[in-house]
Amino acid sequence: MSFDLVVWAMEPGASADDVGAAFELCRQGEHVAGRPHPRIADFYAAITAAYPDRRTDGSPWAATPLHVATDHVEMKLDEDCPDEVLLAVEELAGKHGLMLFDPQGGTVYPPGAMTS
């Protein structure tokens, strides 16, 4: 069993509904073409520097590589993933000004909300 977290590069003032709608489009296979937003690229580089997105012993990822799109990174985490990984995702999302979405509960956290 795994659980997902998704970080989003949204415009200032984006709502939880905006994130939910974007997530639904992603689930339907609709993605904006182009290179990842710089905040997404920086988040991905930082999180994979700490936790490479390839299956190795002790990897927190249930599926690799991570899903990286122009405006988001979707992470499928192993159910036994250490809390430190979750804290790193939260911290890096805030540092890079990304919204954090928990699709299981439908909760959206604005940048820095979980670490302030």
N, C-alpha and C positions, 0 to 999 in steps of 0.2 A: 504494500500500500504506500502511496506517496501523497504529497499535498503540494499545491502550486502557490507560488507568489509571482506577481508580475509588477515590474516597475515601468512607469510611463512618463515620457517627456510630453507634457501637456502645456498648453498656453496658460499664463497666469489667469486665475479666476475660473479654471475648469472645475466642474462639479463632479460629484460621485456618479451622477447619471451619465456624464460625458465619458468617464472612464468605463463604466459598464457597457455603454453603447460601443465604444472602441473595442472592448474585449469580445463582444458578440460578433463584430465584424471579423476580428482575428479568427475566432472559432469557425467562422464560415469560409475562411481562407482568403479574405479580402485584406490586402496589405498595401500601404502606400509604397510606391516604387522609389528607389533611391538608396543612398547610403544612410547608415544609422546617424541620427542626430548626435552632435558632439557629446551631449550629456549622457546619451545611451552608450556610445562608444567608450567614454571614460568610465562609466559604471561597469560595463562588461570587462574592460581591461583590469580594473581594480578587483572585482570579485573573482575573476578567474586567475589572477595573480596569487590570491590567497587560497582559492579552491579551484584548481584546474577543472575544466569541463570535459573531462574524459574519465571513464570508469577506472578507478584504481582502488585498492584496498583503502577503506576509510573515507571514500568520497561521499560527500553529503548529497550528491545528485542521484536521483532515481532514473533520470534519462539524460543522455548526453548526445551531442553537444547541446548547450542551452539554445533556446529559440530566440534569435536576435533579429529584430525587424527595425525598420526606420525609426519607429517611435516607442518601442518597448523591448524588454527582455523578459521572457517567461522562463521561470525556473521550476522544475519538478524536483522537489526535495524528498529524500528518503525519509520514511516515517521515524527512523532512529537518528535523524540528523541532530547533531549537538546544538544546544541553545546558542553557542557562540557564533554559529553560522547565521542563525536568524538575526542575531544582534548585528552582525557584519552587514547583512542585507539592509536592515533598517538604517544603520548608520550611513552606509554608502548612498542609499536612496536619498536621505536628507542632505548629505554633503553635495550631491549632484543635482539637487532641486527636482527630484523625481517623485511622482505620486506612487504610493505602494498599494497594490490591490490584492486582497485575499479573496479569490474567486469562490472558495468553499463557503464562506460566510457572506460574501458580497460587500465586505467592508473596504473602504478606501481611506487611506491615511495621506494627508497632504505632506509635502516635504518637511521633514524634521518632527512631525507630530509624535512619533513613537519614542524619540530619543531626547526630547526636550524636557 
